[in-house]
């Protein structure tokens, strides 16, 4: 349950009530950035779990800084940030494919399986590492929870209540990248959990915003259910990321159809 990273979705401030906003947030997510850093460390001869962790954190922070820098023009504009994020994510996706193509066959197969997102082979030491890092970051998450809620109401209202929007967004960005990089280094980029869990939790809790605790619980249960299906529903075990992508795709199609009927 600890290995799901829907909390990183929750700490990125956004008003994600419709499918279009969900696409934007998913595109701007930190997983492709962390995946690239961990992949580089993984394919280096002698690169182990420790090197992958460092690579994931550095990759996430460096590329997040690049996106933030390129999107800055007298402040951060939402549309500009989206366009820059889409471009950087596309470039990183191509770079990741090139890295795997250049690797030898055993390393490329291992990287491809890990890149799909898998919990196979993880032990108690991996869980302890992720838990220690996330617990260390949790106080900062609690401190930033209130200004994050104010940001969801709009920049003008947030500034009028004393929130420094630029500093808060930067802190949330670094926090989200650090949390995502931690779990990505261990389990690989498990997709769609962070996309669907906060929205399901918001509807179950009837909350106006994204509830962090409920999102974490729903995301953990989703991951456990997807991993159980991946391990036992087929003739041979599958990476859990294959199941989450399938379920997340169906959920997203349902959201689109619901939006079309509403409009």
N, C-alpha and C positions, 0 to 999 in steps of 0.2 A: 504493500500500500504506500510505503514511503517513496517508492521509485516513481510514482506519478508526479508530474510537474505542473498540474493545473494551477498551482499557486502563482506561478510566474505570469499566467494570463491575468489573474486577478489583480496583481500589483501594477499592471500597465493600465493607466487610467483611460477609460473610453466609455462611450455610451453605446454599448454593443447590443442593441435590441433587435436589429434586423439582419438579414442575410448579407447585405452589402457590407455592413460594418464588421460582421464576422469574417468575411473574406479579407478585409483590410487588416484586421488584427492577426489573422493567421499568416498573412503574407509578411507582416512586420515582426513575426515571432522570432525568438532568439535561437531556435533549434538549428536552422541551416547554418548559422554563424558558428555555433559551438561544434556542430558536426564537422565542419571543415577543419577546425583546429585539432579536434580529436583524431580525425582521419589522417592528417599529416603526421601526427605523433605515432599513430598506429602503424603506418606504412614505413616509418623510418626503422632501419635495422636495429633491433634491441629495444624498440619502444614497447613499454609495458603499461600497466594500469595507471601507475603514477604519472608517467609522461602523457598519457591520454587525458588525465584529469587536468594537468597544467595546460595542455594544448587546447582543451575545450574552453577553459576559462579565458585564456589569452585570445583565442579566436573569437569568442563571443564579445569580449570587451573591445578588441581592436576594431572589428567590423561595426559594432554598435557606435563607436566613436566616429568612424568614417561616415556612417549614415547620418548621425547627428550633425557632423560638420558640413556635409554636403546639403543637408536640408535647412541649415541655418541661414536666414536672411531677415535681419531685424527681428529675430525671434523664430520660433518653430511654428510653421504653418502646417495644418493637418494634411492638406492635399499634397503639398510639396514633400512631406515626410513619407506619404504613401507611395508616391512615384519613385522617390529615391530608394525606398525599401524594396519595391518590386524589382528595380534594376539590380540592386546589390544581391538580392536573393537569387535572381536568374543567373548572375555571373558566378555566384558561389556554387549553384547547382551544376553548371557546366564545368567548373573547376574540380568539383568532387568526382564527376564522371571521368574527367581526364586523369585524375590521380589513380582511380581504380583501374583504368585502362592501361596505365603505365606500369602497374605493379605486376609481380609474377602471379601465377595462377592461384596457389594456396592463399597468399595474402589478399588477393582480390576477392576470392570466395569468402574469406573470413570477414573482410570489410563490407561486402555486400550483405551478408547475413546480419552483421552487427548494425549496418545502416538501416535495415528494415525495422529495428527495434526489437530486442529480445531480452527476456528474463532468464533464459536457459543458462545454466552454469554459474549463476550468481550465488554467493554464499553469505554467511553471517557477517564476514568482514566487510563486504560491499555495503550491506545494509547499515552497519555501524558507521561507516564513513559518511554515507549520505545523510544519515540521521544527525550526526555530529555537526555537519556543515549547515544543514537546514535549521537545527536548533540554535546555532550561533547567529544565523541571520534573522530568526524570528522576532527578536526585540525591535530590530529596525523596521520590520514589516508592520508591527503594532504601532510604532511611532508614526509611520507614514500613512496609516489607514485613514485618519481623519482628513488630512489635506487631500488625499486621493479622492475621497467622497466629495469634497468641495470642488475639485477639478471636474468631476463628472457633471456638475451643474453649469459649467462654462467658465471661461477664463475671467470674464468681467466680474462675475459674482465671487469667484475665488479670490481675485485681487482685492476686492472690496472688503473681504473678511480677513485680510492679512496674509494670504498665502502667496509665497514667491513661486510663481508658476514654472519659471525656467529651472530653478534649483530643484524644485520638487519633481519635475519630470525627469531631470537628469538622475536624481537619486533613485527614482523608481526604475529607470532604465537599467542602471548598474545593478540594482538589487534583482530585477527580473533575469538579467543575463547571468548573474552569479548562481542563482537558484537553478536555472535551466541547464547551465553548463555542468553543474554538479551531477545531476541525474543523467544527462546525456552521456557523460564520460563513462558511466557505469552500465547503463542499459541501452544506449543508442537512442536515436531520435524517435520516440514512440509518438506517432502522429494522432491528431484529432481528439485526444483526451482533453487537452487544455482548451480546445475549441468548444466542445460540447458540454463538458462538466459544469462550468459556471452558469451556462444558460439553463441547463436542467435544474441546477440548484436554485437559481433565481426564481424559476417557475414553481418549484416545490415549496420554497419558503415564502412565496408571494412578496418578495423583497423588491424595492425600487431599483436597487443597485446589485452589484455582484457580491454575495456574501462569501467571505474568504473561508471560514470554517466549514460551511456547508459545501462549498466547491471542493475543498480538499477531501471531504468524506465521500461525496458523490464520485469524484475522480478516482479515488482509491477503490471504491466498489466496482466502478466500470472497468478498471484495469484488472482487478482480480477475476471478474466475470469473463473478460476477453481472453485472459491468459488460460483460464480453465477450459474455455472452448477451443483455444488454439492447441492445447495439449491433448485433449481427449475426444474432440468431435471429428477428427479425421484419422486416416490410417497412420499417418506419421505426423509428429508434432510440427507446428508451424511457429515462426516468430510472432510474438504477440502483436507487433506492429501491423502485420497483415490483417489481423482481425479488427484492430481499432480503425484502420483506414476504411475497411469495408463497412463497419457499423457507422463510422463518422460520415461516410459518403451518403448512406441511406438517410441519416439524420439531416444532412444538409439538403438533400433533395426534398425531404418533407418540409423543411423550413421554406424553401423556394416555392413549393406548391401552395403552402399556407399564405405566403406573401402575395402570390398571384391571385388567389381567391379573395383575399382581403382588398386588393386594389381593383 
